[in-house]
């Protein structure tokens, strides 16, 4: 009788340990998923900021072209477009 009680207690303790380990693993998985979402959002934000920067630079260079109508501005526009496309 005493052996059965000891075996039952050991089994219950082992089940509790396994349950705690499973909960810890699940919490860690949720944390990793949240970190992945944050990283993806940061990458999306960087991409959007790069697109906005490209548009701003192109607008500024086009305004310079319209105001001055110089070939140097056209060369600067081409150089800026090449640099932006290389970075993206």
Beta strands, then each sheet from edge to edge (+ up, - down):
end
